[in-house]
Amino acid sequence: MNTPYITLESHPEHVNFIARGKWVLDTVFKIEEELRKVPCHKKIIWDLSGINDFDSAGVLLFIEYLERFEKETTVEVVGYTSGQKAMYDLLHQNIPKMQSPKKKHFVETLGEHSFEIIKDISEFITFIGHLMYAFMHTLMNPKEIRFKETVYHIHQSGFNALVIIGLTSFLVGMVISYQGSVQLAKFGADIFIVDTVAISLTRELAPMITAIVIAGRSGSAYTAEIGAMKITEEIAAMRTMGFDPYTFLVLPRIIALMIALPLLIFFADIIGIFGGMVAAAIQLDISMTEFINRLYEVLEVKHYILGMIKGPVFAFIIAAVGCFRGFQVSDNTESIGQHTTSSVVNSIFLVIAFDALFSVIFTSLNL
């Protein structure tokens, strides 16, 4: 029968806490389980007279829980021997005290973050260099192009995303039409809602919204897939067998997304304009025939083309960042989550930054 290492006697003003048995290395884990159950709402009288064996592991456990109890209530230790007291004093004096971490200066923190950003940029440039080399090598050796995998990723990143892209675009078109109609109705310019919806969607919103959705959907998937392959050492095995991971893993994903994203943007344009048409019919009583006739007048082909030009650029950014973060995953599953989050955040930021850059360039060229 197992004898308890702790006996508790509860009194109105205090708790008698009687330690028993051997407090040695072999028993400290069992003793700790019992120590966790000791109540701290009253004064504790800790009696050590029942301990018949006490080694350094037992003393360290005693020191740890004595400090914990003293933070909660008053503790009185009784019944200890001179040998136990000598061991306690020796270990207690030589235990390094935990110091609260020194608060970093703002400049130091800024420097660390700047260094991490510069390091990330340097590694990304190296990644792009490897990618360009793999791309040129593949162009020189067309037999190495992985058509089957590219088609698979087009299906995964393109066709399977139609529903979410369509729903998002429809709602965005409706929101623009509803919000714009309220303002335009004040000036009797209801019909100009067609201009607002058509041009804003085709030039700006449809490409950007589509890219953001794909960054969260496909970009994160690329990071997780490649990261999992790195953890399971599939990438290391691939290199050992003489296969280039950039040719076999990265290029098919980038080419697939550069093909799929412009098609998704075209789909988003159509569904978004349809959403605006529905909202205009409900809010402003503009018939679909009137809406389409006005659409023919104001929506030039160049607006579609300018929106489409952004597609391959956004696709390259999303796929490259997603794969890059996947290669950065370390040998633990927590790292996958961290780098997947970084992938989505970085991709969305770069998409918005490049969209702003495109807007400046198009405006400068009077397009």
Backbone torsions as a table, in degrees:
resi	resn	phi	psi	omega
1	MET	NA	133.8	-178.7
2	ASN	-76.7	128.7	177.6
3	THR	-90.6	132.0	179.5
4	PRO	-65.8	145.0	179.6
5	TYR	-86.4	-10.7	-178.3
6	ILE	-136.4	134.9	173.2
7	THR	-123.3	130.1	-179.1
8	LEU	-110.2	132.4	174.8
9	GLU	-123.2	112.5	-175.3
10	SER	-89.2	130.8	175.9
11	HIS	-124.0	163.8	-176.9
12	PRO	-56.9	-38.3	-174.6
13	GLU	-102.4	-17.5	-175.5
14	HIS	-154.8	174.2	176.3
15	VAL	-122.0	124.2	172.9
16	ASN	-82.6	122.8	-175.2
17	PHE	-117.7	101.8	-173.7
18	ILE	-103.1	117.9	178.3
19	ALA	-89.6	138.2	-176.5
20	ARG	-134.8	166.8	170.5
21	GLY	75.3	-154.0	-177.0
22	LYS	-99.7	117.3	175.0
23	TRP	-100.6	81.2	-176.0
24	VAL	-128.3	179.0	-175.5
25	LEU	-56.1	-38.7	-176.6
26	ASP	-70.8	-19.2	-173.8
27	THR	-113.6	-4.3	-172.5
28	VAL	-62.2	-32.9	-179.0
29	PHE	-69.2	-39.1	176.3
30	LYS	-67.8	-40.8	179.6
31	ILE	-63.8	-39.2	-178.7
32	GLU	-63.3	-37.3	176.7
33	GLU	-59.3	-38.9	179.0
34	GLU	-75.0	-34.9	-179.9
35	LEU	-63.5	-32.6	-179.6
36	ARG	-63.9	-22.1	-176.8
37	LYS	-90.7	-2.4	-178.2
38	VAL	-71.3	126.3	179.9
39	PRO	-73.6	147.1	-176.8
40	CYS	-120.1	18.4	-177.9
41	HIS	-88.5	-7.3	176.7
42	LYS	-126.3	170.1	173.2
43	LYS	-62.1	141.2	-179.0
44	ILE	-111.5	127.0	170.3
45	ILE	-105.9	108.4	-173.9
46	TRP	-96.5	110.2	-176.4
47	ASP	-99.3	118.6	-178.4
48	LEU	-99.9	7.3	-173.9
49	SER	-68.4	-20.0	-178.4
50	GLY	-85.1	-3.3	-178.9
51	ILE	-83.1	124.8	-179.1
52	ASN	-105.3	-4.5	176.3
53	ASP	-154.9	131.0	-172.8
54	PHE	-141.9	109.8	176.4
55	ASP	-106.4	-175.5	-175.0
56	SER	-62.5	-34.4	178.1
57	ALA	-64.0	-41.1	178.0
58	GLY	-65.6	-39.9	179.4
59	VAL	-65.6	-41.7	178.5
60	LEU	-63.0	-38.5	176.3
61	LEU	-64.9	-41.3	178.0
62	PHE	-60.8	-45.5	-179.7
63	ILE	-61.8	-44.2	-178.6
64	GLU	-59.4	-48.4	-175.7
65	TYR	-79.4	-24.7	173.8
66	LEU	-63.6	-43.7	178.1
67	GLU	-65.4	-37.8	177.7
68	ARG	-64.5	-46.7	-178.5
69	PHE	-64.7	-37.8	-178.5
70	GLU	-66.6	-23.0	175.3
71	LYS	-73.5	-23.0	-175.3
72	GLU	-100.9	-34.1	-173.7
73	THR	-157.6	-177.0	177.2
74	THR	-85.4	135.6	-178.6
75	VAL	-125.1	130.4	175.2
76	GLU	-118.7	122.4	-178.4
77	VAL	-100.1	127.2	-179.0
78	VAL	-134.2	165.6	171.7
79	GLY	78.7	11.1	-177.9
80	TYR	-87.3	152.6	179.0
81	THR	-91.1	168.2	179.0
82	SER	-64.4	-35.0	178.1
83	GLY	-66.1	-41.7	177.7
84	GLN	-65.1	-40.9	179.6
85	LYS	-64.1	-40.9	179.7
86	ALA	-64.4	-41.8	178.6
87	MET	-65.8	-40.1	178.3
88	TYR	-60.6	-48.0	-178.7
89	ASP	-62.2	-41.6	-178.8
90	LEU	-63.1	-48.6	-178.2
91	LEU	-71.3	-38.9	-177.1
92	HIS	-64.5	-35.9	-179.4
93	GLN	-71.6	-27.5	-173.9
94	ASN	-102.0	-1.1	175.3
95	ILE	-76.5	122.4	178.1
96	PRO	-64.8	128.0	-179.3
97	LYS	-73.4	136.2	177.7
98	MET	-72.6	122.0	179.1
99	GLN	-102.7	141.7	178.0
100	SER	-66.0	137.1	-177.3
101	PRO	-59.6	137.7	-179.8
102	LYS	-68.8	132.8	-179.2
103	LYS	-69.8	128.6	-177.5
104	LYS	-75.6	145.3	176.0
105	HIS	-71.2	152.2	-178.8
106	PHE	-56.4	-41.2	-178.3
107	VAL	-65.4	-39.4	179.2
108	GLU	-64.1	-45.1	178.1
109	THR	-61.7	-43.8	178.8
110	LEU	-61.7	-40.2	178.9
111	GLY	-64.2	-42.4	179.4
112	GLU	-62.2	-46.6	179.9
113	HIS	-63.5	-40.0	179.3
114	SER	-64.0	-41.7	178.7
115	PHE	-62.1	-42.3	179.0
116	GLU	-63.3	-39.7	179.9
117	ILE	-65.6	-45.2	179.5
118	ILE	-62.8	-40.5	178.7
119	LYS	-63.4	-43.2	177.9
120	ASP	-61.0	-44.1	-179.5
121	ILE	-63.2	-42.7	179.2
122	SER	-61.6	-44.6	179.7
123	GLU	-66.7	-36.2	179.2
124	PHE	-67.3	-38.8	177.3
125	ILE	-63.4	-40.7	176.4
126	THR	-62.0	-41.5	178.0
127	PHE	-60.9	-44.5	179.1
128	ILE	-62.9	-37.9	177.5
129	GLY	-61.4	-46.5	176.6
130	HIS	-60.6	-40.7	-178.3
131	LEU	-64.9	-43.6	179.5
132	MET	-64.4	-38.6	177.1
133	TYR	-62.8	-44.7	179.0
134	ALA	-63.2	-37.9	-179.7
135	PHE	-65.7	-45.4	179.9
136	MET	-66.6	-38.5	178.0
137	HIS	-63.5	-38.7	179.5
138	THR	-68.9	-38.4	176.9
139	LEU	-62.5	-36.0	179.5
140	MET	-76.6	-19.6	179.4
141	ASN	-130.1	76.3	-174.3
142	PRO	-57.7	-22.3	-179.8
143	LYS	-65.5	-20.0	-178.9
144	GLU	-85.5	-4.2	178.1
145	ILE	-67.4	129.5	-175.7
146	ARG	-95.3	81.8	-175.7
147	PHE	-64.1	-40.1	-177.4
148	LYS	-62.2	-45.9	-179.9
149	GLU	-67.9	-36.4	178.7
150	THR	-63.5	-45.0	177.7
151	VAL	-62.4	-39.4	178.3
152	TYR	-60.2	-44.9	-178.7
153	HIS	-72.5	-29.4	173.3
154	ILE	-62.2	-42.6	178.6
155	HIS	-64.2	-45.3	-177.5
156	GLN	-67.9	-44.7	-175.1
157	SER	-86.6	-23.7	-176.5
158	GLY	-104.2	-69.5	-175.1
159	PHE	-60.4	-42.8	-178.1
160	ASN	-70.6	-12.4	179.5
161	ALA	-96.9	0.1	-175.2
162	LEU	-60.0	-40.9	-175.9
163	VAL	-64.2	-51.4	-177.9
164	ILE	-66.9	-36.7	177.8
165	ILE	-66.7	-43.7	-179.8
166	GLY	-62.7	-45.1	-179.6
167	LEU	-64.3	-44.9	-179.4
168	THR	-63.2	-44.8	-178.7
169	SER	-65.4	-41.5	178.8
170	PHE	-59.4	-44.9	-178.8
171	LEU	-68.2	-39.1	177.9
172	VAL	-63.7	-43.1	177.2
173	GLY	-60.6	-41.6	178.5
174	MET	-65.2	-42.3	-179.3
175	VAL	-63.4	-44.8	179.0
176	ILE	-60.6	-44.5	-178.5
177	SER	-65.0	-43.8	179.5
178	TYR	-63.4	-48.8	-177.1
179	GLN	-67.5	-40.7	179.7
180	GLY	-68.3	-36.3	-177.5
181	SER	-64.1	-33.5	179.7
182	VAL	-62.1	-42.6	-179.1
183	GLN	-76.1	-43.1	-177.1
184	LEU	-67.6	-32.1	-179.7
185	ALA	-62.9	-27.5	-180.0
186	LYS	-65.4	-26.2	-177.6
187	PHE	-108.4	7.7	-179.9
188	GLY	68.2	25.4	-178.0
189	ALA	-108.8	46.0	-174.3
190	ASP	-56.4	-41.0	-172.7
191	ILE	-65.4	-20.8	-178.9
192	PHE	-72.2	-5.5	174.9
193	ILE	-63.0	-28.3	177.8
194	VAL	-64.1	-43.8	178.7
195	ASP	-61.0	-45.4	-177.3
196	THR	-60.6	-49.9	-176.7
197	VAL	-66.7	-49.9	-172.5
198	ALA	-65.3	-49.3	-174.5
199	ILE	-73.0	-42.7	-178.4
200	SER	-65.4	-36.6	-179.9
201	LEU	-71.0	-50.0	-174.0
202	THR	-69.4	-35.8	-176.6
203	ARG	-84.2	-40.9	-168.4
204	GLU	-122.2	-60.6	-165.7
205	LEU	-70.8	-44.9	-177.9
206	ALA	-61.4	-47.8	177.6
207	PRO	-61.7	-42.5	-175.4
208	MET	-71.3	-45.0	179.7
209	ILE	-63.2	-42.5	178.8
210	THR	-61.8	-44.4	-179.7
211	ALA	-64.0	-40.0	179.9
212	ILE	-65.4	-42.8	178.5
213	VAL	-63.9	-43.1	-179.9
214	ILE	-67.5	-34.6	177.2
215	ALA	-61.9	-41.8	178.6
216	GLY	-74.4	-26.7	-175.8
217	ARG	-94.4	-58.7	-173.5
218	SER	-89.3	-39.0	179.6
219	GLY	-60.0	-43.8	178.5
220	SER	-66.6	-35.7	178.3
221	ALA	-64.7	-39.4	177.6
222	TYR	-60.8	-44.9	180.0
223	THR	-62.2	-46.0	-177.7
224	ALA	-65.1	-41.7	-178.6
225	GLU	-64.4	-50.4	-178.4
226	ILE	-68.7	-37.0	177.2
227	GLY	-61.6	-42.3	178.0
228	ALA	-64.7	-38.0	178.0
229	MET	-66.1	-34.1	179.0
230	LYS	-70.1	-41.2	180.0
231	ILE	-63.4	-40.9	-179.9
232	THR	-82.2	5.3	175.8
233	GLU	64.8	23.5	175.3
234	GLU	-68.9	-36.0	179.9
235	ILE	-68.3	-41.1	176.9
236	ALA	-62.2	-40.9	177.8
237	ALA	-65.4	-37.1	178.4
238	MET	-62.2	-43.4	178.5
239	ARG	-66.1	-38.6	179.5
240	THR	-61.0	-36.7	-179.3
241	MET	-83.5	1.9	175.1
242	GLY	90.5	12.6	178.2
243	PHE	-95.8	138.9	179.1
244	ASP	-87.3	118.3	-179.3
245	PRO	-61.0	-29.7	-179.9
246	TYR	-67.7	-38.7	178.6
247	THR	-72.7	-39.6	-173.2
248	PHE	-88.2	-27.9	-175.0
249	LEU	-112.1	-43.3	-171.2
250	VAL	-84.0	-51.3	-175.3
251	LEU	-56.7	-46.6	178.9
252	PRO	-58.7	-36.9	-179.8
253	ARG	-70.2	-42.1	-178.8
254	ILE	-68.4	-46.2	179.5
255	ILE	-62.3	-41.9	-179.9
256	ALA	-61.4	-44.6	-177.9
257	LEU	-71.5	-32.8	177.6
258	MET	-68.6	-24.0	175.0
259	ILE	-84.5	-41.5	-172.4
260	ALA	-75.2	-38.2	-172.5
261	LEU	-65.1	-44.1	175.4
262	PRO	-58.7	-37.0	177.8
263	LEU	-66.5	-37.8	177.3
264	LEU	-67.6	-35.6	177.8
265	ILE	-64.9	-42.5	177.2
266	PHE	-60.4	-43.3	177.2
267	PHE	-62.4	-41.7	179.6
268	ALA	-65.1	-36.4	176.8
269	ASP	-58.3	-49.3	-176.6
270	ILE	-64.1	-49.3	-177.2
271	ILE	-67.7	-37.6	179.2
272	GLY	-64.6	-43.2	177.6
273	ILE	-64.3	-38.3	176.9
274	PHE	-62.5	-40.6	176.7
275	GLY	-60.9	-42.2	176.7
276	GLY	-64.5	-35.8	178.0
277	MET	-63.5	-43.5	179.2
278	VAL	-63.1	-45.6	-179.7
279	ALA	-64.7	-38.3	179.1
280	ALA	-65.7	-37.4	178.2
281	ALA	-66.1	-36.9	-178.5
282	ILE	-77.6	-45.7	-171.7
283	GLN	-83.4	-41.1	-173.0
284	LEU	-113.5	-0.6	-179.8
285	ASP	59.8	36.4	175.1
286	ILE	-91.5	121.0	-177.8
287	SER	-69.3	159.4	-180.0
288	MET	-64.8	-31.7	177.8
289	THR	-64.5	-45.7	177.3
290	GLU	-61.7	-42.3	-178.9
291	PHE	-60.6	-46.6	-177.8
292	ILE	-67.7	-39.4	178.6
293	ASN	-62.0	-42.5	178.3
294	ARG	-67.7	-34.2	-179.9
295	LEU	-61.3	-41.1	178.4
296	TYR	-61.8	-32.2	-175.9
297	GLU	-77.3	-40.0	-169.4
298	VAL	-101.5	-25.5	-174.0
299	LEU	-92.3	100.8	178.6
300	GLU	-82.3	158.7	-179.6
301	VAL	-62.5	-30.1	-176.7
302	LYS	-62.3	-30.2	179.3
303	HIS	-65.5	-40.8	175.1
304	TYR	-62.3	-46.4	-176.4
305	ILE	-62.9	-43.4	-179.8
306	LEU	-62.7	-36.1	176.0
307	GLY	-69.4	-38.1	-179.2
308	MET	-68.9	-32.7	-179.8
309	ILE	-59.1	-33.8	-178.2
310	LYS	-69.4	-26.2	-173.7
311	GLY	-55.0	-57.9	-178.9
312	PRO	-61.8	-33.6	179.3
313	VAL	-66.6	-48.3	177.9
314	PHE	-61.2	-39.8	-179.1
315	ALA	-63.2	-43.3	179.3
316	PHE	-62.1	-42.7	-179.8
317	ILE	-61.3	-48.8	-176.1
318	ILE	-63.7	-48.1	-177.4
319	ALA	-68.1	-41.1	-178.8
320	ALA	-65.5	-45.3	179.6
321	VAL	-65.3	-41.4	179.6
322	GLY	-61.3	-45.3	179.4
323	CYS	-69.2	-40.0	179.2
324	PHE	-59.1	-46.7	178.8
325	ARG	-65.8	-31.7	177.1
326	GLY	-63.5	-40.2	178.1
327	PHE	-69.9	-19.7	-179.9
328	GLN	-83.7	-10.6	-178.1
329	VAL	-59.8	134.8	178.2
330	SER	-92.3	-171.1	-171.2
331	ASP	-85.4	46.7	173.2
332	ASN	-152.1	152.8	-174.9
333	THR	-68.8	-28.3	178.6
334	GLU	-61.3	-33.3	-179.5
335	SER	-64.3	-31.2	178.4
336	ILE	-61.4	-47.0	179.8
337	GLY	-62.0	-42.5	-178.7
338	GLN	-64.4	-45.0	-177.6
339	HIS	-75.8	-27.9	174.2
340	THR	-65.7	-42.7	175.7
341	THR	-61.1	-46.0	178.7
342	SER	-60.2	-39.2	179.9
343	SER	-59.8	-48.4	-178.3
344	VAL	-65.5	-46.2	-178.7
345	VAL	-62.7	-47.1	-179.9
346	ASN	-63.0	-43.4	-178.8
347	SER	-62.3	-46.4	-179.0
348	ILE	-64.0	-42.4	178.7
349	PHE	-60.9	-46.4	-178.5
350	LEU	-66.9	-36.7	177.4
351	VAL	-61.6	-46.0	-179.7
352	ILE	-66.5	-40.2	179.5
353	ALA	-63.7	-44.3	179.6
354	PHE	-70.5	-31.1	175.6
355	ASP	-64.3	-41.1	176.4
356	ALA	-63.8	-40.0	178.5
357	LEU	-63.3	-42.8	177.0
358	PHE	-60.7	-41.3	-179.1
359	SER	-61.7	-42.2	178.8
360	VAL	-64.5	-43.8	-179.2
361	ILE	-64.8	-46.5	-178.9
362	PHE	-63.8	-38.1	179.2
363	THR	-67.8	-40.0	179.4
364	SER	-64.3	-31.7	180.0
365	LEU	-91.8	7.8	-179.0
366	ASN	55.6	40.5	179.7
367	LEU	-97.2	NA	NA
